[in-house]
Amino acid sequence: MEDCEQIAKTNTSVVYSTKKSVIKVLTNIFRKPIYYRRMAIREISILKFCKHPNIIKLNTCHLNGGHICLTMPKMKSNLRM
């Protein structure tokens, strides 16, 4: 990956930040129980079809070696407390 930093990590994903975008990697999604795969498909579907100013746009989604990578534009605001 280009110049990026890890900004979040959960049980199912890792989020990286670049200069222009945010990349959410759903890690080893096919080795997890079916519930996690359904949840990932639901998230991708909502982000892909929802056009609302308060919901971030999904730029691309692709499969990379058993991981699903979602690329979204970087927000100008910071939600960290």
PyMOL commands that set and color helices and strands:
alter all, ss='L'
color gray80, all
select helices_A, chain A and resi 29-31+34-49
alter helices_A, ss='H'
color red, helices_A
select strands_A, chain A and resi 5-9+13-17+21-26+60-64+67-73
alter strands_A, ss='S'
color yellow, strands_A
deselect
rebuild
show_as cartoon
